[in-house]
Amino acid sequence: MAYNVIVKTLAEKDITEAIEWLHQQSENLPKEFLNDIDISLEIIRENPEHFQKRYDHLRIAFTQKLMYGIYYTIEESTIFVHAVLHSKRNPETGIQRK
């Protein structure tokens, strides 16, 4: 089954804020981060049920390198990304968005 991925507005804001913060740390980190996100979203798209449900119907997939959590739900053939947060941030932020 082919899944569509929709990144919600607050998740887009998370990504933008992460890019800005990472750019302050190193010029190369934003590119690494976006690559990490792209790879993780492709894994989610190919097999969305691979990652266990953590909170009700909310699943979290962690990126490989920079340890950001992608908080998402599956509704029929659509994957909704609700948050993209660093693993050191309070997970409650992502949980409350679903």
BELVEN-V505087 format. One line per field, one symbol per residue. psi: psi as a letter, one per 20 degrees, with the letter a starting at -180 (. if undefined). A space follows every 50 residues. Layout:
BEGIN
psi=???
END
This chain:
BEGIN
psi=ppqqpporghhhgggghgggghhhgqhhhgggghgggggghgggghmhjh pqpgodjpqpppqggjlqpoprrpodkpppohqoqqiiqpihghgii.
END
